[in-house]
Amino acid sequence: MYNINSIWQKTLVDINNIIDSLSFDTWFKNIDVVDIKDDNLRIVVPLMFYKNHIDLNYKNLILESFNKYSEIK
């Protein structure tokens, strides 16, 4: 079994090492992980604008990093 919060924190460290700090602070500081349901990572973002931007620009990065630490492939 896995601890989703621990995996999320490791994921954030990875992402922070890949993207510039301004982008990380803007797009990732206010994201919370909720759970994994049906092999889908569910996160909470402050505004729909965040969701759209993250989906368009960071979804693959998030999934790649998260999958590295989780049992979800």
Residue pairs with C-beta under 8 A, 6 or more apart in sequence:
2 69
2 70
2 71
4 33
4 35
4 36
4 70
5 33
6 69
7 66
7 69
7 70
8 33
8 66
10 65
10 69
11 62
11 65
11 66
11 68
11 69
12 28
14 65
14 68
15 24
15 28
15 58
15 61
15 62
15 65
16 24
16 28
18 61
19 58
19 61
27 50
27 53
27 54
27 57
27 58
28 58
30 45
30 46
30 50
31 43
31 44
31 45
31 50
31 54
32 43
32 44
33 41
33 42
33 43
33 44
34 42
34 43
34 44
35 42
36 42
36 70
36 72
39 72
41 62
41 63
41 66
41 72
43 62
45 51
45 54
54 62
66 72
67 73
